[in-house]
Amino acid sequence: QVQLVESGGGLVQAGGSLRLSCAASGSIFSINSMGWYRQAPGKQRELVATIPSGGSPNYADSVKGRFTISRDNANKVYLQMNSLKPEDTAVYYCKAIIRFLNYWGQGTQVTVSS
């Protein structure tokens, strides 16, 4: 069993910052990568940023230069979000690929007011 628990969402004004955290627990041997996705109302879930174990981060064009993904040496991944825009409003999901299987968190709401 693998569990992913996100935290750090909330309401922020445009131009503000938030930091999301995600912790994986359970059978988390051999994490291939961790990342963040988001889903806005009426839209499909989309990639925000991913970071493979021992590799370089990958960002969606819409967040490059504003968001930074990072990982600790174990089971946590973070998303620092700066210069937030109203179009960043969405439910943000943590995803982990462990032994090439996908696991998702329950999501955390991020709302950016104009």
Rosetta blueprint (number, residue, H / E / L):
1 Q L
2 V E
3 Q E
4 L E
5 V E
6 E E
7 S E
8 G L
9 G L
10 G E
11 L E
12 V E
13 Q E
14 A L
15 G L
16 G L
17 S L
18 L E
19 R E
20 L E
21 S E
22 C E
23 A E
24 A E
25 S E
26 G E
27 S L
28 I L
29 F L
30 S L
31 I E
32 N E
33 S E
34 M E
35 G E
36 W E
37 Y E
38 R E
39 Q E
40 A L
41 P L
42 G L
43 K L
44 Q L
45 R L
46 E E
47 L E
48 V E
49 A E
50 T E
51 I E
52 P E
53 S L
54 G L
55 G L
56 S L
57 P L
58 N E
59 Y E
60 A L
61 D L
62 S L
63 V L
64 K L
65 G L
66 R L
67 F E
68 T E
69 I E
70 S E
71 R E
72 D L
73 N L
74 A L
75 N L
76 K E
77 V E
78 Y E
79 L E
80 Q E
81 M E
82 N L
83 S L
84 L L
85 K L
86 P H
87 E H
88 D H
89 T L
90 A E
91 V E
92 Y E
93 Y E
94 C E
95 K E
96 A E
97 I E
98 I E
99 R L
100 F L
101 L E
102 N E
103 Y E
104 W E
105 G L
106 Q L
107 G L
108 T E
109 Q E
110 V E
111 T E
112 V E
113 S E
114 S L
